[in-house]
Amino acid sequence: MKQPAGKQSPKRAQGRELGPLDATMIVMGSMIGSGVFITSAESSRLTGAPGWLLLAWLVSGLMTVSGAACAAEIAAMMPRVGGQYVFLRNAYSPLVGFLFGWAMFLVVQSGTIAAVAVAFAKFLGVFWPAIAADHYLLAPIHAGRYAISVSTQQAVAVLLIAGLSVINMGGLTIGKWIQNTFTFTKTAALLGLIVLGLFLGANRSSAAWTSSWFASEANGWKLETAFPALGATGALGFALLFGKSMIGPLFSQSAWNNVTFTGGEVRDPGRTFPRALLIGTSSVVVLYVLANLAYVVTLPFETIAHAPADRVGTAALEAILGPRGAQVMAAAILISTFGCVNGLVLAGARIYYAMARDDLFFKSAARLNNRNAPAAALVAQGIWAILLTLPVTVSTTADGAIRYGSLYDELLEYVIPVDVTFYALMVASVALLRAKVPGLTRPYRTILYPVPLVIYIGLAILLAADFLYLKPATSGVGFLIVLAGVPVYLAWSRARVQPAPTAA
């Protein structure tokens, strides 16, 4: 049967270098960054009890594995460079595919690269104090509630993004070697944190023994304090905050779709994609839940919720190992974030390469260099991600002093609603493509279908509505950025069909 439409690269035989282990390492390496060590603080403040904290990670994990189970069917069926972009283009329309790529370039992929690179620089500052957010090479230039600056911390993030972009221009072999090495290392580090927390850190003063697991108010938590502008009370108000508490866990578990972007470079995709997606996502979800359980049995709940700079992982290791725990944790996060940035850089450029092949991105991005790497796409992605490291938030303290902050939390609120929406569209495309092209060969069919599809889409709709209600200024802007791609698509499409000018 005829395959779905879409240009194929003349260099598709560039080599299917990624085996099952490589693909699984991309899934796990792109997911494991700094989020699991930081975001539990905000989730704890919003829910007020250790049981709800763990449940937020469990529900987020259920969504993640359900989504991956569905995506595996399409990835095995359409193993193309560009992955999710190709799936959405063929299932819905070229416009939907373009809007996904547009959002990934402007906000989701590049923004995540920037955020994780800044996190890498932040923890490098534990070893070299000169690397700090307030050590400026270029003092902040204000623009409303934001400013542009270049601190030593931002400079390190810039160098990391630029360096890994250049390294990945050397071809897939070196990129996957870095990915495999760092993913193995950071998985071992995360396992070490879990073992230390569960077996050496457990103590009677921790949240597991001193806090009510689900009665948040018994722990001193109040709905109106957790989110003063909520506008809802009782069970509804708590449900809204529980949804918001999932932003950090979802962000920490995102990017598993990155492996699909390398579809044309995966060996035996009919078997490799299902294994990589299911094993990779399930493994990370289990590790994340266990890490949070380690926090709960090691630290008082108040310490989890109000850890300095939200570094819950650091607080846990300091409680177990003493002052040297901060350096051990910083080293683990450096390894984790370095590998995460590499995976995001490696995979993300494949989206823009695929878009350029369809004449929906800069033409230069459609070319491969002599190492079969999408060099121009890597450059474009790297430049934009670097620019996204430069803005900082500006606020004023009670005594009138100006305070500069990270865009990390706001980035989550921009990224997650948009990201979840496109994930949901990909999951829904399983049903859509079964109806549109029932005869297309499907090497793998979603386990327990349609249960994973219903779980993911149902929760995604609830969460997207929740985020828009609670944070319309940031979540709404994320969707507006996506919609701004519509006129860009129309302009690009018109330019694509223009006849070439005739010679005079």
WOBEL-V364460 format. One record per residue. RES is the residue in three letters. PHI is phi in degrees with one decimal (* if undefined). NEAR is the number of other ideal C-beta (glycine too) atoms within 8 Angstrom. Layout:
BEGIN
<<RES:PHI:NEAR> <RES:PHI:NEAR>>
END
This chain:
BEGIN
<<MET:*:6> <LYS:-61.4:2> <GLN:-74.8:5> <PRO:-56.4:8> <ALA:-67.2:4> <GLY:134.0:9> <LYS:-64.0:5> <GLN:-109.3:7> <SER:-68.0:10> <PRO:-65.0:4> <LYS:-103.5:7> <ARG:-60.4:8> <ALA:-80.1:4> <GLN:-57.2:9> <GLY:117.5:7> <ARG:-91.1:7> <GLU:-87.8:10> <LEU:-95.2:13> <GLY:-93.1:8> <PRO:-57.3:10> <LEU:-65.5:7> <ASP:-59.9:12> <ALA:-64.4:17> <THR:-64.9:12> <MET:-66.0:14> <ILE:-66.4:19> <VAL:-59.5:18> <MET:-69.2:13> <GLY:-66.7:16> <SER:-74.3:14> <MET:-81.2:15> <ILE:-82.5:15> <GLY:-127.8:12> <SER:-105.4:13> <GLY:-58.1:10> <VAL:-64.6:15> <PHE:-89.3:12> <ILE:-125.9:13> <THR:-70.8:14> <SER:-64.8:14> <ALA:-62.7:14> <GLU:-63.9:12> <SER:-61.3:15> <SER:-67.8:13> <ARG:-63.4:10> <LEU:-78.5:12> <THR:-106.7:16> <GLY:80.6:12> <ALA:-156.0:15> <PRO:-63.9:13> <GLY:-62.8:8> <TRP:-68.4:13> <LEU:-60.0:16> <LEU:-64.6:12> <LEU:-66.3:9> <ALA:-60.0:14> <TRP:-70.5:15> <LEU:-67.1:9> <VAL:-65.5:10> <SER:-61.1:13> <GLY:-65.1:14> <LEU:-61.1:10> <MET:-60.2:14> <THR:-60.0:14> <VAL:-67.8:13> <SER:-62.7:14> <GLY:-63.5:14> <ALA:-65.6:14> <ALA:-62.3:14> <CYS:-75.5:16> <ALA:-61.4:15> <ALA:-60.1:14> <GLU:-63.6:14> <ILE:-73.6:15> <ALA:-62.4:17> <ALA:-69.0:14> <MET:-83.1:12> <MET:-128.0:10> <PRO:-78.1:11> <ARG:-114.9:11> <VAL:-61.7:14> <GLY:108.7:14> <GLY:46.9:18> <GLN:-56.2:14> <TYR:-57.4:15> <VAL:-65.6:16> <PHE:-59.6:15> <LEU:-68.7:15> <ARG:-61.4:14> <ASN:-78.2:12> <ALA:-77.3:12> <TYR:-112.7:11> <SER:-170.9:6> <PRO:-58.7:10> <LEU:-63.2:9> <VAL:-63.8:12> <GLY:-60.7:17> <PHE:-63.8:14> <LEU:-63.0:13> <PHE:-62.9:13> <GLY:-63.2:15> <TRP:-60.8:12> <ALA:-65.9:14> <MET:-63.8:13> <PHE:-70.4:12> <LEU:-77.6:10> <VAL:-125.3:11> <VAL:-73.2:12> <GLN:-70.8:11> <SER:-65.3:15> <GLY:-65.6:14> <THR:-68.0:13> <ILE:-56.7:16> <ALA:-63.0:15> <ALA:-64.4:11> <VAL:-71.3:14> <ALA:-65.6:16> <VAL:-66.6:14> <ALA:-63.0:14> <PHE:-58.3:17> <ALA:-64.7:15> <LYS:-59.8:9> <PHE:-81.5:12> <LEU:-66.3:12> <GLY:-64.5:12> <VAL:-63.9:7> <PHE:-93.0:6> <TRP:-126.4:6> <PRO:-56.3:5> <ALA:-64.9:7> <ILE:-87.3:11> <ALA:-149.6:10> <ALA:-69.0:10> <ASP:-106.5:6> <HIS:-100.6:10> <TYR:-93.6:10> <LEU:-91.9:7> <LEU:-136.5:7> <ALA:-62.8:5> <PRO:-58.2:10> <ILE:-108.1:8> <HIS:-78.5:7> <ALA:-147.3:6> <GLY:71.1:5> <ARG:-86.4:5> <TYR:-126.6:10> <ALA:-146.2:12> <ILE:-109.5:10> <SER:-145.4:13> <VAL:-132.9:8> <SER:-95.1:12> <THR:-63.4:11> <GLN:-64.1:14> <GLN:-65.3:14> <ALA:-62.6:11> <VAL:-64.6:12> <ALA:-60.9:15> <VAL:-61.1:11> <LEU:-64.2:8> <LEU:-64.1:13> <ILE:-62.6:17> <ALA:-63.7:10> <GLY:-63.3:8> <LEU:-71.2:12> <SER:-64.2:13> <VAL:-65.3:8> <ILE:-58.8:11> <ASN:-72.3:14> <MET:-70.9:11> <GLY:-77.7:10> <GLY:112.3:9> <LEU:-67.5:13> <THR:-59.9:8> <ILE:-69.5:10> <GLY:-63.5:14> <LYS:-73.6:14> <TRP:-63.5:8> <ILE:-60.7:12> <GLN:-62.2:16> <ASN:-62.5:12> <THR:-60.9:9> <PHE:-74.2:14> <THR:-68.8:14> <PHE:-59.2:9> <THR:-66.8:10> <LYS:-75.1:14> <THR:-65.4:12> <ALA:-63.2:8> <ALA:-65.1:12> <LEU:-66.1:14> <LEU:-62.0:9> <GLY:-61.2:9> <LEU:-60.1:15> <ILE:-64.3:13> <VAL:-63.2:9> <LEU:-60.9:13> <GLY:-67.0:17> <LEU:-75.8:11> <PHE:-107.9:7> <LEU:-109.4:7> <GLY:-89.6:14> <ALA:-58.3:10> <ASN:-153.7:8> <ARG:-74.0:5> <SER:-96.4:6> <SER:-81.0:14> <ALA:-60.7:13> <ALA:-61.1:9> <TRP:-110.1:8> <THR:-105.4:9> <SER:-118.2:12> <SER:-69.0:8> <TRP:-71.1:7> <PHE:-132.3:7> <ALA:-88.4:8> <SER:-59.7:12> <GLU:-65.3:8> <ALA:-67.0:7> <ASN:-94.2:11> <GLY:89.0:6> <TRP:-83.2:11> <LYS:-132.1:7> <LEU:-58.8:11> <GLU:-69.5:7> <THR:-82.6:6> <ALA:-64.3:12> <PHE:-153.6:11> <PRO:-56.9:5> <ALA:-93.8:4> <LEU:-62.9:13> <GLY:78.2:3> <ALA:-145.0:7> <THR:-127.9:6> <GLY:64.2:6> <ALA:-63.1:5> <LEU:-63.8:8> <GLY:-61.0:11> <PHE:-66.5:11> <ALA:-61.3:8> <LEU:-63.9:14> <LEU:-70.5:14> <PHE:-62.2:13> <GLY:-60.7:12> <LYS:-66.0:13> <SER:-66.5:15> <MET:-86.8:13> <ILE:-59.4:13> <GLY:-62.0:14> <PRO:-58.2:16> <LEU:-66.1:15> <PHE:-62.4:12> <SER:-65.8:13> <GLN:-101.7:15> <SER:-82.0:12> <ALA:77.3:10> <TRP:-64.9:16> <ASN:-71.4:12> <ASN:-58.6:15> <VAL:-63.7:18> <THR:-67.9:13> <PHE:-66.7:16> <THR:-97.4:17> <GLY:-50.1:16> <GLY:-74.2:11> <GLU:-116.7:11> <VAL:-104.2:14> <ARG:-76.5:8> <ASP:45.1:7> <PRO:-60.6:12> <GLY:-61.4:10> <ARG:-103.6:11> <THR:-68.4:14> <PHE:-62.1:18> <PRO:-58.7:13> <ARG:-64.8:11> <ALA:-63.0:14> <LEU:-69.6:16> <LEU:-73.9:13> <ILE:-67.9:10> <GLY:-63.2:18> <THR:-67.5:15> <SER:-62.1:9> <SER:-63.6:10> <VAL:-67.0:15> <VAL:-59.6:13> <VAL:-61.0:9> <LEU:-61.3:14> <TYR:-66.3:14> <VAL:-64.7:12> <LEU:-65.3:10> <ALA:-61.8:14> <ASN:-71.0:13> <LEU:-64.7:12> <ALA:-63.0:15> <TYR:-60.3:15> <VAL:-66.2:15> <VAL:-87.7:13> <THR:-102.6:13> <LEU:-114.8:14> <PRO:-62.0:10> <PHE:-61.6:14> <GLU:-60.3:6> <THR:-70.0:10> <ILE:-62.5:18> <ALA:-70.4:9> <HIS:-126.9:7> <ALA:-60.9:13> <PRO:-54.3:6> <ALA:55.0:4> <ASP:62.4:9> <ARG:-83.7:12> <VAL:-66.1:14> <GLY:-58.8:15> <THR:-64.9:14> <ALA:-61.7:13> <ALA:-65.2:17> <LEU:-70.6:14> <GLU:-64.8:12> <ALA:-66.3:10> <ILE:-90.0:12> <LEU:-105.3:8> <GLY:83.3:6> <PRO:-55.2:5> <ARG:-68.5:7> <GLY:-60.2:14> <ALA:-62.4:11> <GLN:-71.8:9> <VAL:-62.3:10> <MET:-66.6:16> <ALA:-60.0:13> <ALA:-64.1:9> <ALA:-63.7:15> <ILE:-71.8:14> <LEU:-59.3:11> <ILE:-62.3:12> <SER:-63.2:16> <THR:-71.5:15> <PHE:-60.5:11> <GLY:-65.3:17> <CYS:-65.2:16> <VAL:-61.0:16> <ASN:-60.6:16> <GLY:-63.1:15> <LEU:-66.8:15> <VAL:-66.1:16> <LEU:-57.0:14> <ALA:-78.6:14> <GLY:-59.4:15> <ALA:-60.7:13> <ARG:-66.8:14> <ILE:-63.9:18> <TYR:-71.9:17> <TYR:-62.7:15> <ALA:-64.4:16> <MET:-62.9:15> <ALA:-64.4:16> <ARG:-62.5:11> <ASP:-94.8:11> <ASP:61.2:7> <LEU:-118.6:13> <PHE:-151.4:10> <PHE:-55.3:8> <LYS:-57.5:7> <SER:-61.8:7> <ALA:-71.9:14> <ALA:-84.0:9> <ARG:-101.9:8> <LEU:-102.9:11> <ASN:-82.2:9> <ASN:-70.8:3> <ARG:-103.6:8> <ASN:59.6:10> <ALA:-107.8:13> <PRO:-77.0:13> <ALA:-61.1:10> <ALA:-64.1:12> <ALA:-65.5:15> <LEU:-63.7:14> <VAL:-65.4:9> <ALA:-60.9:12> <GLN:-62.0:17> <GLY:-63.4:12> <ILE:-62.1:8> <TRP:-67.7:11> <ALA:-62.0:14> <ILE:-62.1:13> <LEU:-61.5:7> <LEU:-74.5:11> <THR:-80.5:12> <LEU:-83.6:10> <PRO:-71.7:8> <VAL:-133.5:14> <THR:-83.3:12> <VAL:-124.5:14> <SER:-140.9:8> <THR:-119.6:7> <THR:-78.1:8> <ALA:-60.2:3> <ASP:-92.2:4> <GLY:88.5:5> <ALA:-77.0:6> <ILE:-83.8:7> <ARG:-123.0:8> <TYR:-104.1:11> <GLY:-130.5:8> <SER:-80.6:8> <LEU:-83.3:10> <TYR:-55.4:9> <ASP:-64.0:8> <GLU:-65.8:9> <LEU:-59.8:12> <LEU:-58.4:12> <GLU:-72.5:14> <TYR:-71.5:15> <VAL:-78.6:15> <ILE:-62.2:14> <PRO:-59.0:15> <VAL:-66.9:15> <ASP:-61.3:11> <VAL:-61.3:12> <THR:-62.8:11> <PHE:-71.1:13> <TYR:-60.3:12> <ALA:-62.8:13> <LEU:-63.1:13> <MET:-64.6:15> <VAL:-62.5:16> <ALA:-64.9:10> <SER:-67.3:13> <VAL:-60.0:13> <ALA:-66.9:9> <LEU:-63.9:10> <LEU:-72.2:13> <ARG:-63.4:8> <ALA:-79.6:6> <LYS:-75.9:7> <VAL:-130.9:8> <PRO:-64.5:6> <GLY:-86.3:4> <LEU:-68.5:10> <THR:-62.4:5> <ARG:-119.9:8> <PRO:-61.6:8> <TYR:-139.3:12> <ARG:-119.0:6> <THR:-52.4:13> <ILE:-62.7:7> <LEU:60.6:6> <TYR:-54.2:10> <PRO:-99.1:7> <VAL:-57.1:8> <PRO:-59.8:16> <LEU:-64.0:15> <VAL:-64.5:8> <ILE:-60.3:11> <TYR:-66.5:15> <ILE:-65.7:11> <GLY:-60.4:8> <LEU:-67.8:11> <ALA:-63.5:14> <ILE:-63.9:9> <LEU:-61.6:9> <LEU:-69.3:13> <ALA:-60.3:13> <ALA:-64.1:8> <ASP:-62.8:11> <PHE:-62.3:15> <LEU:-65.8:12> <TYR:-69.5:7> <LEU:-79.1:12> <LYS:-132.5:10> <PRO:-64.1:8> <ALA:-66.9:6> <THR:-99.1:10> <SER:-62.2:16> <GLY:-62.4:10> <VAL:-62.5:9> <GLY:-57.4:14> <PHE:-71.4:12> <LEU:-64.0:8> <ILE:-62.0:13> <VAL:-62.5:11> <LEU:-65.2:8> <ALA:-63.1:8> <GLY:-75.2:12> <VAL:-62.3:9> <PRO:-63.2:7> <VAL:-64.5:9> <TYR:-61.5:14> <LEU:-62.5:8> <ALA:-64.8:8> <TRP:-65.6:11> <SER:-66.1:10> <ARG:-63.5:8> <ALA:-65.1:7> <ARG:-69.2:8> <VAL:-93.1:5> <GLN:-63.4:6> <PRO:-66.4:3> <ALA:-65.8:4> <PRO:-64.4:4> <THR:-83.3:4> <ALA:-68.4:3> <ALA:-69.5:2>>
END
